[in-house]
Amino acid sequence: MKAPRQGDMRRTDKRERLIQAAKTLYTQQGVQSTTLAQVALTADVPSGNLYYHFKTKDALTEAVIAAHGKDILDDLSRFNAERDPRRRLLAFLQGSLATKEQRARHGCPYAALMLELEKISSSAASSAANLLGLQLSWLELQFRALGREDSEKLALHFLAGLQGSYLLSLSRHSTQLLEQQVEQLERWVAELVAGP
């Protein structure tokens, strides 16, 4: 396999910088409030070069969603290193605490993106909804591995509890609600495992 040429690496680097800049700006100020010029400026890429990588804002938004999806899959892969499904669930909860400051300032980037795209009837809305779907499917697998027949219901309860705490943390600009919810969910998981 040939090594990438220097020019190819620079193009990839610019593309990645544009995606990362858009991810940050979308999280901080929303899709509609973010201009392509702001993305280019934040990425330190000349505005004209942005169109070489992304012909439209929708194309950039799809790339942002794909990057979020990769981040989620990377996290889930890391959690899967735990042999016990209960410990994987606890690792998921601890992962949410790792981003608690961001959640208190901007909420959940996946949910916010999905809601905004749904409101503007963007074709990317269903792709954004799949971000939460990735997490939900993984959670369901963990509960099923614990022998729970009601794994779908438990996964919904788990994710809804976290998403609610992200929203309330945002409304109060405080991490305290998220921290409390994580503690409650940790106890809940322990009780589920103990079982009747």
Salt bridges, closest charged atoms under 4 A:
ASP8 OD1 - ARG5 NH2 3.67
ASP8 OD1 - ARG11 NH2 2.35
ASP13 OD2 - ARG17 NH1 2.62
ASP71 OD2 - LYS23 NZ 2.46
ASP74 OD2 - LYS70 NZ 2.83
ASP75 OD1 - ARG78 NH1 2.98
GLU82 OE1 - ARG87 NE 3.53
ASP84 OD2 - ARG86 NE 3.89
GLU140 OE2 - ARG144 NH2 2.94
ASP150 OD2 - ARG148 NH2 3.05
GLU179 OE2 - LYS100 NZ 2.69
